Amino acid sequence: MADPVQAQYQAYPYPARDPADERRRLITGSPSHLLEIDHYIYGARRDPAWPFRVLFAGGGTGDGAIMLAQQLADRGQPAEIVHLDLSAASRRVAEARARVRGLANIRFETGSLLDAGTLGRFDYVDCCGVLHHLEDPEAGLRALAGALAPGGGVGIMVYGELGRSGVYETQDLLRRLAPPARPAAERVALARHLVRALPETNLLRRNPLLGDHLSSDAGLFDLLLHARDRAYRVPGVLALLAAAGLRLVSFIEPIRYRPETWTSDPAVRRRLGEMDEPDRMAAAELLSSAMKVHIAYAVAADRREDTQARPTPSAIPVLRDLDPQALARTLKPGVPLTVRFDGQPLALPLPALAGPIVARCDGRRTVADIQNDLRETVDRRLDDRAFQAAFAPTYAALNGINRMLISGYGAERTGIVGI
Ligand SMILES: C[S@@+](CC[C@H](N)C(=O)[O-])C[C@H]1O[C@@H](n2cnc3c(N)ncnc32)[C@H](O)[C@@H]1O
C-alpha cells in the first residue's frame, strides 16, 4: 500500500470500536449531530420529508455516520448516508456497527474523498479528523465543497495547534527512535515505553488535554506515530474554508471562540470588543492556548443569507442530549452553571428564570409559547422586555456551550443517552 496514511488506518482502524457496544449506547458528538446540522446549515427550515443525502468523507469506524443515521431513523426521516473511507478495515467496523443497530440508511464505499464528486450531490458533508491527514487539505476540502448540492453545507473537524503541544515534538522524537520503516508493532511498543517514563518537563507529559495514547494502540498510533498530520490555528481554518469557496457559519462550541470567555480583565475585554470577528476568534484561541480541535460548520461563500437559526418567537428551542427537567433541576437562581472547556472550568451566570425556561424546552413549545406559559404559571407581570431579559442570556449561554439549538420540526423522540 503506497500511501502511508491508508496503510496506517488499514492496520489500526481509528477510533477503535467494538460493534457489540452499539447495543448499550449511542456515541453522539460534533460535527454532524442532526440538531446542529439543522440549526447551523438549514436555519431550522430543512424539510424532514425530503430525502437527506449525506456524505461522511473519511468516515472511519463510523462514529459520525452511525450517530446521524440513527438520529434520522429515530425520527423516521428518509435519508441516504454514504460512508466513504480509504480503509476497508475501518469500513468493516462501521458496517458491523450499522448491522447491530439495524440501520438500513447507510451505503458504504471504499475510496478517496478526492473523488467525492463521482458519488453525486450531497446536502451535507462531514469531514471529521481527516483533512489534516491529507497531502493537500485545500484540494480535499475543494473536492467536498464541489460535491455539495445547492443550499448544502459541511461540518469539519481539524486539529488545533495550541492544544496539541507535545504531540509534534513526540512524533519527531519517535521518528528518530522508531523510524517508520520499522514494523508497526515494534514502534507502538517503543512509544509505550517512551510515554511511561517522560521527564516532568516534557511537553506531552505537561499537556493534560491529551489521552488518546493511553487507551488503544490505534489511539497511540493516531496521536504519536501518525504518518502525516498537521494542526491549525483559527486564521488557518478560515483560510482553508475560503480556499474551498466556503465561509464559516459557526465554530463549535461557540463559547470557546468568544475571547471574553477566557479573560475577565475589563481593559482587555474593552479592546477585544473593538476587534472584528476573525480577530476576536483568533484572540480567543491564543488566550485559551488549549484548543486541541476546531469544529466548524460552513456553507458556500456566495450564500448571503444567515443560515444559522435564531431564537425568534416562532422558533422551537431544544436541548441537545439533555433532559429539560433534569437540567432545570440543576439550575438554581443566583448560582452560575459550571462547565469545563479545554481543561478550564467556566462559571456561566444565568438569570433566575433560566430553570423555568429550560424546563419548558420540550421540543414542542416555541419561544412565544414558553413566554406565555411562564406568564400563566410563574409571573403574571412578565412582559416582552422582562422575558427577553431572561431568555436572551439563557439562550446565549446554553447555545454557546452547544446545549440549546433551534429545531424546525419539534419534539425529540430519542431518549438516547450519548457518551
Ligand atoms: C482519524 S480517522 C477519523 C474517522 C472519522 N471521521 C471519525 O471522526 O471518527 C481518519 C480517517 O480518514 C480516512 N482517510 C484518510 N485519507 C482519506 C482519503 N483521501 N479519502 C478517504 N478517507 C481518507 C482514514 O482511512 C481514516 O479512517
The ligand as a Tripos MOL2 file, in Angstrom:
@<TRIPOS>MOLECULE
LIG
   27    29     1     0     0
SMALL
NO_CHARGES

@<TRIPOS>ATOM
      1 C1         -8.7900    9.9970   12.2620 C.3       1 LIG1
      2 S1         -9.7890    8.9900   11.2790 S.3       1 LIG1
      3 C2        -11.3470    9.7920   11.5050 C.3       1 LIG1
      4 C3        -12.5080    8.8930   11.2750 C.3       1 LIG1
      5 C4        -13.8870    9.5130   11.4750 C.3       1 LIG1
      6 N1        -14.1380   10.6030   10.5730 N.3       1 LIG1
      7 C5        -14.0980    9.9350   12.8970 C.2       1 LIG1
      8 O1        -14.1730   11.1360   13.1580 O.co2     1 LIG1
      9 O2        -14.2060    9.0670   13.7730 O.co2     1 LIG1
     10 C6         -9.3360    9.4600    9.6370 C.3       1 LIG1
     11 C7         -9.9750    8.6110    8.5650 C.3       1 LIG1
     12 O3         -9.7960    9.2420    7.2930 O.3       1 LIG1
     13 C8         -9.5480    8.2600    6.3290 C.3       1 LIG1
     14 N2         -8.8860    8.8830    5.1800 N.ar      1 LIG1
     15 C9         -7.6700    9.4740    5.1390 C.ar      1 LIG1
     16 N3         -7.4370    9.9830    3.9060 N.ar      1 LIG1
     17 C10        -8.5460    9.7310    3.1750 C.ar      1 LIG1
     18 C11        -8.9330   10.0000    1.8390 C.ar      1 LIG1
     19 N4         -8.1380   10.6550    0.9900 N.pl3     1 LIG1
     20 N5        -10.1580    9.5880    1.4190 N.ar      1 LIG1
     21 C12       -10.9890    8.9020    2.2540 C.ar      1 LIG1
     22 N6        -10.6590    8.6170    3.5220 N.ar      1 LIG1
     23 C13        -9.4650    9.0210    3.9880 C.ar      1 LIG1
     24 C14        -8.7020    7.2480    7.0600 C.3       1 LIG1
     25 O4         -8.6910    5.9890    6.4300 O.3       1 LIG1
     26 C15        -9.3610    7.2340    8.4400 C.3       1 LIG1
     27 O5        -10.3460    6.2460    8.5300 O.3       1 LIG1
@<TRIPOS>BOND
     1     1     2 1
     2     2     3 1
     3     2    10 1
     4     3     4 1
     5     4     5 1
     6     5     6 1
     7     5     7 1
     8     7     8 2
     9     7     9 1
    10    10    11 1
    11    11    12 1
    12    11    26 1
    13    12    13 1
    14    13    14 1
    15    13    24 1
    16    14    15 ar
    17    14    23 ar
    18    15    16 ar
    19    16    17 ar
    20    17    18 ar
    21    17    23 ar
    22    18    19 1
    23    18    20 ar
    24    20    21 ar
    25    21    22 ar
    26    22    23 ar
    27    24    25 1
    28    24    26 1
    29    26    27 1
@<TRIPOS>SUBSTRUCTURE
     1 LIG1         1 GROUP 0 **** ****
